[in-house]
């Protein structure tokens, strides 16, 4: 029996509980200095289909916490990278 992925069911859980970002209880965890000193980078699998609606809402509603992660890097597959790069080069400018 495989372990469930962390990203599974984020949107469904939020809908079942009737929570939105305004009423959700968020917890803050202290930074583990040992983890970053050892060069270990956190790696948690999450499906893009679970992530992008949440990021889109946070961006659209201008949530300040999203800015805290602007310099974070995401690892994506080469196929997604090529599609995003092609889209960025082809979309009309404002």
FENJO-V381593 format. One record per helix or strand of 2 or more residues. SS is the DSSP state (a for helix, b for strand). FROM is the first residue (numbers start at 0). TO is the last residue. Records with the same first field share a line. If there is no record, write none. Layout:
SS: FROM-TO ; FROM-TO
This chain:
a: 9-16 ; 32-36 ; 47-59 ; 63-68 ; 77-89
